[in-house]
Amino acid sequence: MRMKKISYKGYRFPPEIIQQAIWLYLRFTMSFRDVEDLLAERGIMVSYEIVRRWVNHFGPMIAADLRNRRPKPHTI
């Protein structure tokens, strides 16, 4: 099953930045402010509130896409 492509149209930051912020938050169980600080160290000025919105908006879509890509167990 193929998910439809996630649209990042209308967002100021490129998809790579949004995906990186979401990945940092979820993978390392960081706070939104920690993600904000890490991105700022890389020269990307984004508020923790924007990171929260990205996680709430795109997180479920990314998770669903990953679940669909996961290999299915074989049935006997």
N, CA, C and O atoms as a Maestro MAE file, in Angstrom:
{
 s_m_m2io_version
 :::
 2.0.0
}

f_m_ct {
 s_m_title
 :::
 protein
 m_atom[304] {
  # First column is atom index #
  i_m_mmod_type
  r_m_x_coord
  r_m_y_coord
  r_m_z_coord
  i_m_residue_number
  s_m_chain_name
  s_m_pdb_residue_name
  s_m_pdb_atom_name
  i_m_atomic_number
  :::
  1 25 0.848 -1.184 0.000 1 A "MET " " N  " 7
  2 3 0.000 0.000 0.000 1 A "MET " " CA " 6
  3 2 0.887 1.238 0.000 1 A "MET " " C  " 6
  4 15 1.830 1.334 0.785 1 A "MET " " O  " 8
  5 25 0.593 2.150 -0.850 2 A "ARG " " N  " 7
  6 3 1.398 3.349 -1.017 2 A "ARG " " CA " 6
  7 2 0.671 4.537 -0.413 2 A "ARG " " C  " 6
  8 15 -0.461 4.838 -0.792 2 A "ARG " " O  " 8
  9 25 1.325 5.218 0.532 3 A "MET " " N  " 7
  10 3 0.728 6.420 1.118 3 A "MET " " CA " 6
  11 2 0.902 7.577 0.144 3 A "MET " " C  " 6
  12 15 1.854 7.613 -0.636 3 A "MET " " O  " 8
  13 25 -0.029 8.515 0.201 4 A "LYS " " N  " 7
  14 3 0.166 9.694 -0.639 4 A "LYS " " CA " 6
  15 2 1.252 10.555 -0.007 4 A "LYS " " C  " 6
  16 15 1.414 10.583 1.213 4 A "LYS " " O  " 8
  17 25 1.973 11.240 -0.841 5 A "LYS " " N  " 7
  18 3 3.110 12.042 -0.404 5 A "LYS " " CA " 6
  19 2 2.655 13.150 0.546 5 A "LYS " " C  " 6
  20 15 1.649 13.818 0.310 5 A "LYS " " O  " 8
  21 25 3.416 13.328 1.620 6 A "ILE " " N  " 7
  22 3 3.118 14.383 2.587 6 A "ILE " " CA " 6
  23 2 3.459 15.731 1.958 6 A "ILE " " C  " 6
  24 15 4.562 15.917 1.444 6 A "ILE " " O  " 8
  25 25 2.525 16.661 1.997 7 A "SER " " N  " 7
  26 3 2.735 17.979 1.398 7 A "SER " " CA " 6
  27 2 3.236 18.961 2.461 7 A "SER " " C  " 6
  28 15 2.635 19.122 3.523 7 A "SER " " O  " 8
  29 25 4.337 19.597 2.141 8 A "TYR " " N  " 7
  30 3 4.894 20.630 3.013 8 A "TYR " " CA " 6
  31 2 4.655 22.016 2.406 8 A "TYR " " C  " 6
  32 15 5.272 22.996 2.823 8 A "TYR " " O  " 8
  33 25 3.774 22.089 1.441 9 A "LYS " " N  " 7
  34 3 3.491 23.344 0.749 9 A "LYS " " CA " 6
  35 2 2.950 24.381 1.737 9 A "LYS " " C  " 6
  36 15 2.098 24.076 2.572 9 A "LYS " " O  " 8
  37 25 3.448 25.577 1.630 10 A "GLY " " N  " 7
  38 3 2.989 26.665 2.480 10 A "GLY " " CA " 6
  39 2 3.806 26.831 3.756 10 A "GLY " " C  " 6
  40 15 3.558 27.745 4.543 10 A "GLY " " O  " 8
  41 25 4.778 25.948 3.959 11 A "TYR " " N  " 7
  42 3 5.628 26.052 5.144 11 A "TYR " " CA " 6
  43 2 6.911 26.787 4.775 11 A "TYR " " C  " 6
  44 15 7.450 26.610 3.683 11 A "TYR " " O  " 8
  45 25 7.386 27.603 5.691 12 A "ARG " " N  " 7
  46 3 8.547 28.450 5.455 12 A "ARG " " CA " 6
  47 2 9.826 27.638 5.313 12 A "ARG " " C  " 6
  48 15 10.701 27.983 4.519 12 A "ARG " " O  " 8
  49 25 9.934 26.557 6.083 13 A "PHE " " N  " 7
  50 3 11.151 25.757 6.091 13 A "PHE " " CA " 6
  51 2 11.020 24.578 5.137 13 A "PHE " " C  " 6
  52 15 9.922 24.069 4.915 13 A "PHE " " O  " 8
  53 25 12.151 24.145 4.571 14 A "PRO " " N  " 7
  54 3 12.095 22.991 3.668 14 A "PRO " " CA " 6
  55 2 11.744 21.712 4.426 14 A "PRO " " C  " 6
  56 15 11.947 21.630 5.637 14 A "PRO " " O  " 8
  57 25 11.219 20.718 3.712 15 A "PRO " " N  " 7
  58 3 10.832 19.454 4.357 15 A "PRO " " CA " 6
  59 2 11.956 18.805 5.158 15 A "PRO " " C  " 6
  60 15 11.693 18.183 6.187 15 A "PRO " " O  " 8
  61 25 13.188 18.937 4.711 16 A "GLU " " N  " 7
  62 3 14.313 18.316 5.413 16 A "GLU " " CA " 6
  63 2 14.462 18.865 6.828 16 A "GLU " " C  " 6
  64 15 14.758 18.113 7.757 16 A "GLU " " O  " 8
  65 25 14.262 20.159 6.997 17 A "ILE " " N  " 7
  66 3 14.365 20.794 8.320 17 A "ILE " " CA " 6
  67 2 13.217 20.329 9.212 17 A "ILE " " C  " 6
  68 15 13.421 19.997 10.380 17 A "ILE " " O  " 8
  69 25 12.022 20.308 8.657 18 A "ILE " " N  " 7
  70 3 10.854 19.875 9.424 18 A "ILE " " CA " 6
  71 2 11.028 18.420 9.858 18 A "ILE " " C  " 6
  72 15 10.781 18.081 11.015 18 A "ILE " " O  " 8
  73 25 11.448 17.571 8.939 19 A "GLN " " N  " 7
  74 3 11.653 16.158 9.246 19 A "GLN " " CA " 6
  75 2 12.749 15.967 10.286 19 A "GLN " " C  " 6
  76 15 12.620 15.125 11.174 19 A "GLN " " O  " 8
  77 25 13.824 16.738 10.185 20 A "GLN " " N  " 7
  78 3 14.919 16.637 11.155 20 A "GLN " " CA " 6
  79 2 14.440 17.028 12.553 20 A "GLN " " C  " 6
  80 15 14.777 16.362 13.532 20 A "GLN " " O  " 8
  81 25 13.664 18.091 12.650 21 A "ALA " " N  " 7
  82 3 13.150 18.533 13.947 21 A "ALA " " CA " 6
  83 2 12.251 17.470 14.561 21 A "ALA " " C  " 6
  84 15 12.356 17.176 15.751 21 A "ALA " " O  " 8
  85 25 11.371 16.897 13.756 22 A "ILE " " N  " 7
  86 3 10.475 15.846 14.253 22 A "ILE " " CA " 6
  87 2 11.279 14.631 14.676 22 A "ILE " " C  " 6
  88 15 11.011 14.043 15.724 22 A "ILE " " O  " 8
  89 25 12.265 14.247 13.872 23 A "TRP " " N  " 7
  90 3 13.104 13.086 14.188 23 A "TRP " " CA " 6
  91 2 13.852 13.308 15.500 23 A "TRP " " C  " 6
  92 15 13.888 12.412 16.343 23 A "TRP " " O  " 8
  93 25 14.445 14.478 15.686 24 A "LEU " " N  " 7
  94 3 15.162 14.767 16.928 24 A "LEU " " CA " 6
  95 2 14.232 14.654 18.136 24 A "LEU " " C  " 6
  96 15 14.585 14.053 19.151 24 A "LEU " " O  " 8
  97 25 13.056 15.233 18.014 25 A "TYR " " N  " 7
  98 3 12.108 15.220 19.131 25 A "TYR " " CA " 6
  99 2 11.680 13.797 19.488 25 A "TYR " " C  " 6
  100 15 11.659 13.427 20.662 25 A "TYR " " O  " 8
  101 25 11.347 13.017 18.493 26 A "LEU " " N  " 7
  102 3 10.822 11.680 18.757 26 A "LEU " " CA " 6
  103 2 11.916 10.653 19.047 26 A "LEU " " C  " 6
  104 15 11.742 9.801 19.919 26 A "LEU " " O  " 8
  105 25 13.021 10.718 18.344 27 A "ARG " " N  " 7
  106 3 14.068 9.712 18.498 27 A "ARG " " CA " 6
  107 2 14.794 9.827 19.827 27 A "ARG " " C  " 6
  108 15 15.095 8.813 20.457 27 A "ARG " " O  " 8
  109 25 15.075 11.031 20.257 28 A "PHE " " N  " 7
  110 3 15.876 11.235 21.460 28 A "PHE " " CA " 6
  111 2 15.048 11.732 22.638 28 A "PHE " " C  " 6
  112 15 15.606 12.168 23.645 28 A "PHE " " O  " 8
  113 25 13.740 11.671 22.525 29 A "THR " " N  " 7
  114 3 12.825 12.137 23.570 29 A "THR " " CA " 6
  115 2 13.280 13.469 24.187 29 A "THR " " C  " 6
  116 15 13.394 13.610 25.404 29 A "THR " " O  " 8
  117 25 13.527 14.414 23.317 30 A "MET " " N  " 7
  118 3 13.927 15.750 23.744 30 A "MET " " CA " 6
  119 2 12.694 16.612 23.947 30 A "MET " " C  " 6
  120 15 11.603 16.287 23.479 30 A "MET " " O  " 8
  121 25 12.888 17.706 24.647 31 A "SER " " N  " 7
  122 3 11.805 18.677 24.759 31 A "SER " " CA " 6
  123 2 11.792 19.531 23.487 31 A "SER " " C  " 6
  124 15 12.755 19.544 22.721 31 A "SER " " O  " 8
  125 25 10.692 20.233 23.284 32 A "PHE " " N  " 7
  126 3 10.613 21.117 22.130 32 A "PHE " " CA " 6
  127 2 11.687 22.202 22.217 32 A "PHE " " C  " 6
  128 15 12.251 22.609 21.202 32 A "PHE " " O  " 8
  129 25 11.959 22.657 23.412 33 A "ARG " " N  " 7
  130 3 12.991 23.687 23.591 33 A "ARG " " CA " 6
  131 2 14.390 23.147 23.307 33 A "ARG " " C  " 6
  132 15 15.247 23.873 22.804 33 A "ARG " " O  " 8
  133 25 14.622 21.869 23.630 34 A "ASP " " N  " 7
  134 3 15.910 21.247 23.290 34 A "ASP " " CA " 6
  135 2 16.102 21.196 21.775 34 A "ASP " " C  " 6
  136 15 17.187 21.479 21.268 34 A "ASP " " O  " 8
  137 25 15.046 20.834 21.063 35 A "VAL " " N  " 7
  138 3 15.113 20.787 19.603 35 A "VAL " " CA " 6
  139 2 15.347 22.196 19.054 35 A "VAL " " C  " 6
  140 15 16.140 22.389 18.132 35 A "VAL " " O  " 8
  141 25 14.655 23.169 19.626 36 A "GLU " " N  " 7
  142 3 14.855 24.568 19.225 36 A "GLU " " CA " 6
  143 2 16.331 24.954 19.395 36 A "GLU " " C  " 6
  144 15 16.910 25.572 18.502 36 A "GLU " " O  " 8
  145 25 16.941 24.596 20.527 37 A "ASP " " N  " 7
  146 3 18.348 24.921 20.788 37 A "ASP " " CA " 6
  147 2 19.288 24.220 19.806 37 A "ASP " " C  " 6
  148 15 20.225 24.832 19.293 37 A "ASP " " O  " 8
  149 25 19.037 22.946 19.549 38 A "LEU " " N  " 7
  150 3 19.899 22.213 18.610 38 A "LEU " " CA " 6
  151 2 19.826 22.797 17.207 38 A "LEU " " C  " 6
  152 15 20.847 22.933 16.533 38 A "LEU " " O  " 8
  153 25 18.632 23.140 16.771 39 A "LEU " " N  " 7
  154 3 18.497 23.749 15.448 39 A "LEU " " CA " 6
  155 2 19.166 25.124 15.413 39 A "LEU " " C  " 6
  156 15 19.779 25.488 14.410 39 A "LEU " " O  " 8
  157 25 19.054 25.887 16.499 40 A "ALA " " N  " 7
  158 3 19.689 27.211 16.567 40 A "ALA " " CA " 6
  159 2 21.210 27.086 16.469 40 A "ALA " " C  " 6
  160 15 21.863 27.926 15.849 40 A "ALA " " O  " 8
  161 25 21.779 26.037 17.082 41 A "GLU " " N  " 7
  162 3 23.226 25.815 16.973 41 A "GLU " " CA " 6
  163 2 23.647 25.562 15.539 41 A "GLU " " C  " 6
  164 15 24.799 25.795 15.174 41 A "GLU " " O  " 8
  165 25 22.721 25.087 14.730 42 A "ARG " " N  " 7
  166 3 22.995 24.829 13.315 42 A "ARG " " CA " 6
  167 2 22.581 26.005 12.430 42 A "ARG " " C  " 6
  168 15 22.599 25.905 11.204 42 A "ARG " " O  " 8
  169 25 22.206 27.119 13.065 43 A "GLY " " N  " 7
  170 3 21.857 28.325 12.318 43 A "GLY " " CA " 6
  171 2 20.422 28.373 11.830 43 A "GLY " " C  " 6
  172 15 20.082 29.198 10.981 43 A "GLY " " O  " 8
  173 25 19.572 27.491 12.361 44 A "ILE " " N  " 7
  174 3 18.171 27.459 11.957 44 A "ILE " " CA " 6
  175 2 17.343 28.040 13.091 44 A "ILE " " C  " 6
  176 15 17.188 27.412 14.138 44 A "ILE " " O  " 8
  177 25 16.819 29.220 12.885 45 A "MET " " N  " 7
  178 3 16.065 29.905 13.926 45 A "MET " " CA " 6
  179 2 14.590 29.545 13.808 45 A "MET " " C  " 6
  180 15 13.890 30.000 12.904 45 A "MET " " O  " 8
  181 25 14.142 28.722 14.739 46 A "VAL " " N  " 7
  182 3 12.756 28.273 14.770 46 A "VAL " " CA " 6
  183 2 12.346 28.184 16.238 46 A "VAL " " C  " 6
  184 15 13.147 27.784 17.083 46 A "VAL " " O  " 8
  185 25 11.119 28.549 16.541 47 A "SER " " N  " 7
  186 3 10.676 28.533 17.934 47 A "SER " " CA " 6
  187 2 10.229 27.129 18.338 47 A "SER " " C  " 6
  188 15 9.878 26.302 17.496 47 A "SER " " O  " 8
  189 25 10.252 26.884 19.637 48 A "TYR " " N  " 7
  190 3 9.813 25.584 20.140 48 A "TYR " " CA " 6
  191 2 8.336 25.353 19.829 48 A "TYR " " C  " 6
  192 15 7.907 24.211 19.665 48 A "TYR " " O  " 8
  193 25 7.566 26.424 19.749 49 A "GLU " " N  " 7
  194 3 6.136 26.297 19.441 49 A "GLU " " CA " 6
  195 2 5.924 25.787 18.019 49 A "GLU " " C  " 6
  196 15 5.012 24.999 17.765 49 A "GLU " " O  " 8
  197 25 6.763 26.235 17.099 50 A "ILE " " N  " 7
  198 3 6.683 25.752 15.715 50 A "ILE " " CA " 6
  199 2 7.053 24.273 15.669 50 A "ILE " " C  " 6
  200 15 6.415 23.500 14.955 50 A "ILE " " O  " 8
  201 25 8.074 23.872 16.421 51 A "VAL " " N  " 7
  202 3 8.459 22.457 16.476 51 A "VAL " " CA " 6
  203 2 7.276 21.634 16.996 51 A "VAL " " C  " 6
  204 15 6.987 20.561 16.467 51 A "VAL " " O  " 8
  205 25 6.601 22.128 18.018 52 A "ARG " " N  " 7
  206 3 5.435 21.426 18.571 52 A "ARG " " CA " 6
  207 2 4.347 21.273 17.513 52 A "ARG " " C  " 6
  208 15 3.750 20.205 17.384 52 A "ARG " " O  " 8
  209 25 4.092 22.332 16.761 53 A "ARG " " N  " 7
  210 3 3.071 22.270 15.707 53 A "ARG " " CA " 6
  211 2 3.448 21.263 14.629 53 A "ARG " " C  " 6
  212 15 2.602 20.512 14.144 53 A "ARG " " O  " 8
  213 25 4.750 21.253 14.252 54 A "TRP " " N  " 7
  214 3 5.211 20.287 13.246 54 A "TRP " " CA " 6
  215 2 5.011 18.858 13.736 54 A "TRP " " C  " 6
  216 15 4.522 18.002 12.999 54 A "TRP " " O  " 8
  217 25 5.391 18.607 14.985 55 A "VAL " " N  " 7
  218 3 5.251 17.253 15.546 55 A "VAL " " CA " 6
  219 2 3.778 16.847 15.577 55 A "VAL " " C  " 6
  220 15 3.438 15.724 15.203 55 A "VAL " " O  " 8
  221 25 2.913 17.739 16.015 56 A "ASN " " N  " 7
  222 3 1.482 17.429 16.081 56 A "ASN " " CA " 6
  223 2 0.860 17.237 14.705 56 A "ASN " " C  " 6
  224 15 -0.029 16.404 14.532 56 A "ASN " " O  " 8
  225 25 1.325 18.007 13.728 57 A "HIS " " N  " 7
  226 3 0.733 17.939 12.393 57 A "HIS " " CA " 6
  227 2 1.325 16.797 11.558 57 A "HIS " " C  " 6
  228 15 0.591 15.972 11.014 57 A "HIS " " O  " 8
  229 25 2.646 16.758 11.465 58 A "PHE " " N  " 7
  230 3 3.298 15.797 10.580 58 A "PHE " " CA " 6
  231 2 3.640 14.472 11.249 58 A "PHE " " C  " 6
  232 15 3.768 13.455 10.568 58 A "PHE " " O  " 8
  233 25 3.787 14.468 12.555 59 A "GLY " " N  " 7
  234 3 4.178 13.253 13.269 59 A "GLY " " CA " 6
  235 2 3.299 12.051 12.975 59 A "GLY " " C  " 6
  236 15 3.818 10.988 12.633 59 A "GLY " " O  " 8
  237 25 1.969 12.187 13.098 60 A "PRO " " N  " 7
  238 3 1.100 11.040 12.806 60 A "PRO " " CA " 6
  239 2 1.204 10.555 11.349 60 A "PRO " " C  " 6
  240 15 1.130 9.354 11.089 60 A "PRO " " O  " 8
  241 25 1.372 11.475 10.417 61 A "MET " " N  " 7
  242 3 1.497 11.085 9.007 61 A "MET " " CA " 6
  243 2 2.794 10.325 8.763 61 A "MET " " C  " 6
  244 15 2.806 9.319 8.053 61 A "MET " " O  " 8
  245 25 3.884 10.805 9.354 62 A "ILE " " N  " 7
  246 3 5.172 10.137 9.203 62 A "ILE " " CA " 6
  247 2 5.124 8.761 9.861 62 A "ILE " " C  " 6
  248 15 5.636 7.791 9.304 62 A "ILE " " O  " 8
  249 25 4.513 8.670 11.041 63 A "ALA " " N  " 7
  250 3 4.393 7.390 11.739 63 A "ALA " " CA " 6
  251 2 3.580 6.392 10.915 63 A "ALA " " C  " 6
  252 15 3.948 5.221 10.827 63 A "ALA " " O  " 8
  253 25 2.488 6.842 10.315 64 A "ALA " " N  " 7
  254 3 1.663 5.956 9.487 64 A "ALA " " CA " 6
  255 2 2.436 5.473 8.273 64 A "ALA " " C  " 6
  256 15 2.335 4.309 7.887 64 A "ALA " " O  " 8
  257 25 3.205 6.366 7.675 65 A "ASP " " N  " 7
  258 3 4.025 5.992 6.522 65 A "ASP " " CA " 6
  259 2 5.062 4.941 6.918 65 A "ASP " " C  " 6
  260 15 5.279 3.977 6.184 65 A "ASP " " O  " 8
  261 25 5.701 5.122 8.071 66 A "LEU " " N  " 7
  262 3 6.691 4.146 8.539 66 A "LEU " " CA " 6
  263 2 6.044 2.794 8.841 66 A "LEU " " C  " 6
  264 15 6.621 1.750 8.538 66 A "LEU " " O  " 8
  265 25 4.856 2.808 9.432 67 A "ARG " " N  " 7
  266 3 4.147 1.552 9.708 67 A "ARG " " CA " 6
  267 2 3.826 0.811 8.421 67 A "ARG " " C  " 6
  268 15 3.932 -0.415 8.369 67 A "ARG " " O  " 8
  269 25 3.437 1.534 7.389 68 A "ASN " " N  " 7
  270 3 3.117 0.893 6.112 68 A "ASN " " CA " 6
  271 2 4.349 0.347 5.415 68 A "ASN " " C  " 6
  272 15 4.242 -0.609 4.647 68 A "ASN " " O  " 8
  273 25 5.510 0.924 5.661 69 A "ARG " " N  " 7
  274 3 6.750 0.439 5.044 69 A "ARG " " CA " 6
  275 2 7.323 -0.775 5.768 69 A "ARG " " C  " 6
  276 15 8.123 -1.523 5.206 69 A "ARG " " O  " 8
  277 25 6.908 -0.965 7.021 70 A "ARG " " N  " 7
  278 3 7.423 -2.064 7.819 70 A "ARG " " CA " 6
  279 2 7.057 -3.395 7.152 70 A "ARG " " C  " 6
  280 15 5.935 -3.558 6.672 70 A "ARG " " O  " 8
  281 25 7.996 -4.344 7.122 71 A "PRO " " N  " 7
  282 3 7.675 -5.647 6.533 71 A "PRO " " CA " 6
  283 2 6.540 -6.322 7.301 71 A "PRO " " C  " 6
  284 15 6.493 -6.281 8.530 71 A "PRO " " O  " 8
  285 25 5.640 -6.934 6.561 72 A "LYS " " N  " 7
  286 3 4.512 -7.624 7.159 72 A "LYS " " CA " 6
  287 2 4.932 -9.039 7.561 72 A "LYS " " C  " 6
  288 15 5.703 -9.681 6.848 72 A "LYS " " O  " 8
  289 25 4.434 -9.521 8.686 73 A "PRO " " N  " 7
  290 3 4.760 -10.899 9.066 73 A "PRO " " CA " 6
  291 2 4.114 -11.884 8.078 73 A "PRO " " C  " 6
  292 15 3.022 -11.649 7.560 73 A "PRO " " O  " 8
  293 25 4.817 -12.973 7.842 74 A "HIS " " N  " 7
  294 3 4.293 -13.981 6.917 74 A "HIS " " CA " 6
  295 2 3.185 -14.770 7.580 74 A "HIS " " C  " 6
  296 15 3.265 -15.109 8.761 74 A "HIS " " O  " 8
  297 25 2.170 -15.053 6.824 75 A "THR " " N  " 7
  298 3 1.087 -15.884 7.343 75 A "THR " " CA " 6
  299 2 1.295 -17.312 6.879 75 A "THR " " C  " 6
  300 15 1.769 -17.557 5.770 75 A "THR " " O  " 8
  301 25 0.936 -18.250 7.740 76 A "ILE " " N  " 7
  302 3 1.147 -19.663 7.407 76 A "ILE " " CA " 6
  303 2 -0.124 -20.277 6.884 76 A "ILE " " C  " 6
  304 15 -0.145 -21.462 6.550 76 A "ILE " " O  " 8
  :::
 }
 m_bond[303] {
  # First column is bond index #
  i_m_from
  i_m_to
  i_m_order
  :::
  1 1 2 1
  2 2 3 1
  3 3 4 2
  4 3 5 1
  5 5 6 1
  6 6 7 1
  7 7 8 2
  8 7 9 1
  9 9 10 1
  10 10 11 1
  11 11 12 2
  12 11 13 1
  13 13 14 1
  14 14 15 1
  15 15 16 2
  16 15 17 1
  17 17 18 1
  18 18 19 1
  19 19 20 2
  20 19 21 1
  21 21 22 1
  22 22 23 1
  23 23 24 2
  24 23 25 1
  25 25 26 1
  26 26 27 1
  27 27 28 2
  28 27 29 1
  29 29 30 1
  30 30 31 1
  31 31 32 2
  32 31 33 1
  33 33 34 1
  34 34 35 1
  35 35 36 2
  36 35 37 1
  37 37 38 1
  38 38 39 1
  39 39 40 2
  40 39 41 1
  41 41 42 1
  42 42 43 1
  43 43 44 2
  44 43 45 1
  45 45 46 1
  46 46 47 1
  47 47 48 2
  48 47 49 1
  49 49 50 1
  50 50 51 1
  51 51 52 2
  52 51 53 1
  53 53 54 1
  54 54 55 1
  55 55 56 2
  56 55 57 1
  57 57 58 1
  58 58 59 1
  59 59 60 2
  60 59 61 1
  61 61 62 1
  62 62 63 1
  63 63 64 2
  64 63 65 1
  65 65 66 1
  66 66 67 1
  67 67 68 2
  68 67 69 1
  69 69 70 1
  70 70 71 1
  71 71 72 2
  72 71 73 1
  73 73 74 1
  74 74 75 1
  75 75 76 2
  76 75 77 1
  77 77 78 1
  78 78 79 1
  79 79 80 2
  80 79 81 1
  81 81 82 1
  82 82 83 1
  83 83 84 2
  84 83 85 1
  85 85 86 1
  86 86 87 1
  87 87 88 2
  88 87 89 1
  89 89 90 1
  90 90 91 1
  91 91 92 2
  92 91 93 1
  93 93 94 1
  94 94 95 1
  95 95 96 2
  96 95 97 1
  97 97 98 1
  98 98 99 1
  99 99 100 2
  100 99 101 1
  101 101 102 1
  102 102 103 1
  103 103 104 2
  104 103 105 1
  105 105 106 1
  106 106 107 1
  107 107 108 2
  108 107 109 1
  109 109 110 1
  110 110 111 1
  111 111 112 2
  112 111 113 1
  113 113 114 1
  114 114 115 1
  115 115 116 2
  116 115 117 1
  117 117 118 1
  118 118 119 1
  119 119 120 2
  120 119 121 1
  121 121 122 1
  122 122 123 1
  123 123 124 2
  124 123 125 1
  125 125 126 1
  126 126 127 1
  127 127 128 2
  128 127 129 1
  129 129 130 1
  130 130 131 1
  131 131 132 2
  132 131 133 1
  133 133 134 1
  134 134 135 1
  135 135 136 2
  136 135 137 1
  137 137 138 1
  138 138 139 1
  139 139 140 2
  140 139 141 1
  141 141 142 1
  142 142 143 1
  143 143 144 2
  144 143 145 1
  145 145 146 1
  146 146 147 1
  147 147 148 2
  148 147 149 1
  149 149 150 1
  150 150 151 1
  151 151 152 2
  152 151 153 1
  153 153 154 1
  154 154 155 1
  155 155 156 2
  156 155 157 1
  157 157 158 1
  158 158 159 1
  159 159 160 2
  160 159 161 1
  161 161 162 1
  162 162 163 1
  163 163 164 2
  164 163 165 1
  165 165 166 1
  166 166 167 1
  167 167 168 2
  168 167 169 1
  169 169 170 1
  170 170 171 1
  171 171 172 2
  172 171 173 1
  173 173 174 1
  174 174 175 1
  175 175 176 2
  176 175 177 1
  177 177 178 1
  178 178 179 1
  179 179 180 2
  180 179 181 1
  181 181 182 1
  182 182 183 1
  183 183 184 2
  184 183 185 1
  185 185 186 1
  186 186 187 1
  187 187 188 2
  188 187 189 1
  189 189 190 1
  190 190 191 1
  191 191 192 2
  192 191 193 1
  193 193 194 1
  194 194 195 1
  195 195 196 2
  196 195 197 1
  197 197 198 1
  198 198 199 1
  199 199 200 2
  200 199 201 1
  201 201 202 1
  202 202 203 1
  203 203 204 2
  204 203 205 1
  205 205 206 1
  206 206 207 1
  207 207 208 2
  208 207 209 1
  209 209 210 1
  210 210 211 1
  211 211 212 2
  212 211 213 1
  213 213 214 1
  214 214 215 1
  215 215 216 2
  216 215 217 1
  217 217 218 1
  218 218 219 1
  219 219 220 2
  220 219 221 1
  221 221 222 1
  222 222 223 1
  223 223 224 2
  224 223 225 1
  225 225 226 1
  226 226 227 1
  227 227 228 2
  228 227 229 1
  229 229 230 1
  230 230 231 1
  231 231 232 2
  232 231 233 1
  233 233 234 1
  234 234 235 1
  235 235 236 2
  236 235 237 1
  237 237 238 1
  238 238 239 1
  239 239 240 2
  240 239 241 1
  241 241 242 1
  242 242 243 1
  243 243 244 2
  244 243 245 1
  245 245 246 1
  246 246 247 1
  247 247 248 2
  248 247 249 1
  249 249 250 1
  250 250 251 1
  251 251 252 2
  252 251 253 1
  253 253 254 1
  254 254 255 1
  255 255 256 2
  256 255 257 1
  257 257 258 1
  258 258 259 1
  259 259 260 2
  260 259 261 1
  261 261 262 1
  262 262 263 1
  263 263 264 2
  264 263 265 1
  265 265 266 1
  266 266 267 1
  267 267 268 2
  268 267 269 1
  269 269 270 1
  270 270 271 1
  271 271 272 2
  272 271 273 1
  273 273 274 1
  274 274 275 1
  275 275 276 2
  276 275 277 1
  277 277 278 1
  278 278 279 1
  279 279 280 2
  280 279 281 1
  281 281 282 1
  282 282 283 1
  283 283 284 2
  284 283 285 1
  285 285 286 1
  286 286 287 1
  287 287 288 2
  288 287 289 1
  289 289 290 1
  290 290 291 1
  291 291 292 2
  292 291 293 1
  293 293 294 1
  294 294 295 1
  295 295 296 2
  296 295 297 1
  297 297 298 1
  298 298 299 1
  299 299 300 2
  300 299 301 1
  301 301 302 1
  302 302 303 1
  303 303 304 2
  :::
 }
}
